[in-house]
Amino acid sequence: MRRKFLLIAGLVLLPLAASHATLEITVTRGVNSAVPVAIVPFAWQVQGPAPTTDVAAVISADLTRSGRFSAIPLKSMLEKPTDATAINFTNWRILAVNDLVIGRIKPASSGNYQVEFQVFNVYTGQQLLGLSVLTTPPSLRWTAHKISDLIYQKLTGQRGAFATRIAYVEVSGKAGKDSHYALVVADSDGANPQTVFDSNQPIMSPDWSPDGQYIAYVSFENQRPAIYWQNIYTGQRELLSEKPGLNSAPVFSPDGKSLALVLSSSPGNPDIYVMNLPTHTLRRITDSDAIDTEPVWSPDGRSLYFTSDRGGSPQIYKVSLSGGTPQRITFGGSYNAGPRISPDGQTLAMVHRENGQLHIAVMNLNTGALLTLTDGDLDKSPSFAPNGSMIIYEANYRGQAVLAEVSVDGQVRERLSESQTGISVHAPVWGPFLSQ
């Protein structure tokens, strides 16, 4: 096996609160052309208790969740090899499996684990990928996600986004004064949820810094809206804006040095501003009698997309940070809001209203073609995965706010619901690729 040794430390969040309900994934639509793959349970190569994390199960779930692959169930496997010499490729061809993943785990020095895995094309017998990964016990699940990323990239040519995180606002308790709010960070599959900040007052509009170290958000903890940013690993937080009136919709610039936000220049008149984070100085970007809100940066950091009703109904506009008149971007329908831009800058995601219902839609910025991706009645808050393949959003399921995901072509849909009732989940935002 061709080997490459990697040290995967994995970042650990500061445990600020007790664990809570975990998001459960239900695939509600998959593509018919999903490639059949087999991920054989990884062998534990020594005596004694094996790790509690089932690495093969995590990889299987990741690849299936992408919609590009269909992992066959364990009960269908005619053999379960853990070494290349034990593979009978005929058995896998009988099952019409295209690619086969096998692996082994063993203890390494200083209490670490050595995880070895190989990927084979069943029809040629060729090894496509073979790596040995050094990791720590607390990071084993994250390592499984990293392995999924490597396999996904090898088989599709696109970088995987399984070893990333999502953030969202969790609301529990009865509506009104008995509600409790928590800003939660979890793995991309909803595992390992951890509370970053909680309050008895509303929390809104989280956004990740480009390095994945900070989250900016709106908190009403002092009975009025204020914008904070917080280091998710140390817990250190700082007040950024508590101007009279509105303080909302913070979003980091691509270089992490600035923050776009919405302030009330006068009562009831929100406008877009940009804050220089090192100095906290503000620069006004829009100046109109309309409601300008929900800014998002273009990937090059030179312009902002935002929602405005300056044309009579909510539509999405674009304004250059160097000045000039905002340009209207959306024209299809009477309501388009909540813009998000794909990492490559080619696609605009939005909340689009059709027949009185709110759906997630995408628009090709080169052609103007609009594609509605979802069919719920109250879909909102879209956010792209860092590889641009999926969009996470807030949906309404049986009267409760849940998170859902949809592929950018609309073919794959998944629902991420809480494993207990009485908890609603709002305002999801997908984090960036992690450097480690």
Summary of the structure (lengths in Angstrom):
residues: 436
radius of gyration: 23.0
end to end distance: 24.2
largest distance: 73.1
contacts: 1464
relative contact order: 0.12
helix: 11%
strand: 46%
